[in-house]
Amino acid sequence: MTEVAGAYDTCRELARASGSTFYRGMSLLARDRRNAIFAIYALARRIDDVADGPLDPAEKLAGLTAIRAELAAIDESSDPVLVALADAAARLPIPLDAFGDLVDGAEMDVRGVSFSTFNELEWYCRRVAGSIGRLSLGVFETFDRRAAEPLADDLGVALQLANIVRDLTEDLPQRRVYLPAEDLLRFACTVRAGSLEGPAELLVAFEAERALGWLRRGLTLVPLLDRRSAAAVLAMAESYRILLERIAFEPRAALRARPALRRWEKGLVLARSLTGAAG
């Protein structure tokens, strides 16, 4: 087994171990592109693990700085994830500088984030998730890359907004408040003792509907992709659409526990993605 083949195997196993809809969706790609997207996932996961891990803030920031340095010298690296990523970027138009935005967003999380306005939140989302959209587009086949790039970025924003509303019951007790202050004020809500007080179900429904709007806009990317790439994107986005629609319909449930897809829904997501890509 060559060094590069082994490096891709490492990335694939990291993606598989996540058990996420990401792995199932991206498995629809052709092998070389699938390997590339798993390499992107592996490094993105490493960055996220540093930011969310048990180290103190100074150690986390040092770890993120080290990742920046490793990326700058990626062609000399022997790290399996970076070996795989360097090989993928040599074959496909993957914008590796987008990882810089992702690290910027991770550093924001380490230092603590709060947002006065939605515009500020959007700026953050473009770093932590729009960057992933741009990196992924480098793997996908597209008929119009220039038109596709901003849509891939928007789709990343949509998925991050979905993560924020989905993860409220996990983030708020840790004093992570991603909801803009202007939204809290609009709905007369406050954050106290790790939970939302006031008519929180109205606020949550609003946030879910806004994320759905971004998702619909981001999915205008799909007609610009080849069939396999479109199916992969739809498989990932469809799971978020189901969750967001559920949250918008029953916001109180999202305030009690983190919502997740049921097992039968996961199979439905893949079936719909294949049908949608064919259409």
Residue, then its C-alpha position, 0 to 999 in steps of 0.5 A: m500500500t502506498e503512502v498516499a493510499g494509506a493516507y486516504d484510508t485514514c481519512r475515510e475511516l475518520a469520516r466513517a467513524s463520525g456516523s454522520t449523514f455526511y459520510r453516507g452522502m459523500s459516499l455517492l461520489a466517484r472514488d477519487r472525489r470521495n477520497a478528496i472530500f474525506a481528506i477535507y473532512a478529516l482536517a476540518r474535524r481536527i480543527d473542530d476537535v481542537a476548538d471544542g476539546p478539553l485543553d485550556p484556551a491558550e493551548k487551543l489557540a496554540g494548536l490552531t496556530a500549529i495547524r496553520a503552520e502545517l498547512a503552509a508546509i503541506d507538501e513536506s508533511s508526513d501526517p496522513v491527513l495532510v498527505a491525502l489533502a495535498d494529493a487531492a489538491a494537486r488533482l482538483p481545484i480545492p482552495l486550501d486557503a479556505f482552511g484559513d477562514l475555518v481556523d479563523g472561525a475556530e479561534m473565534d469560538v475559543r475566544g468566545v463569541s457573541f453577535s449583536t446582529f445577524n450580519e455579524l453571525e453571517w460573517y462567522c458562519r461564512r468562516v466556519a461553514g461557508s469555507i467548507g462549502r468552497l472547499s467541497l465545491g473544489v471536489f465537485e464537478t460543476f458546469d459553471r464554477r464562477a456561478a457556483e462558488p457563492l452558492a456553495d458558500d451560502l449553502g455552508v451558511a445555511l447548514q451552520l444556521a441549522n446547526i445553531v438552532r439544532d444544538l441549542t440544548e447543548d450550546l446554551p448550558q456551555r454559555r455559547v450563545y450564537l443567536p443574535a442579540e437583536d433576535l433575542l430582543r425582537f422576541a423578548c427573550t433572554v438567556r439565563a442559567g443556560s436556557l432561554e427565557g420568554p416566548a422562546e418557541l417563537l424565537v426558535a421557529f423564526e431561526a429555523e425558518r430563516a435557516l430554511g430560507w438560506l437552505r433553499r437559496g444554497l440549493t440552487l447550486v444543485p443544477l450546476l453540479d453533475r449528477r453524483s455531486a448533486a446527489a451528494v449535496l442533496a443527501m446532506a442538505e435533505s437531512y437538515r431540511i427535515l430537521l429544520e422543518r420539524i423544529a419550525f413546526e414543533p420548536r418546544a421539542a428543540l428546546r427540550a432535547r437536540p433533535a435527530l433523524r430517525r433511522w428510517e428517515k436516514g434511508l429516505v434521505l438517500a433515496r430522495s437525493l438520488t431521485g432529486a439528482a436524476g431530475 
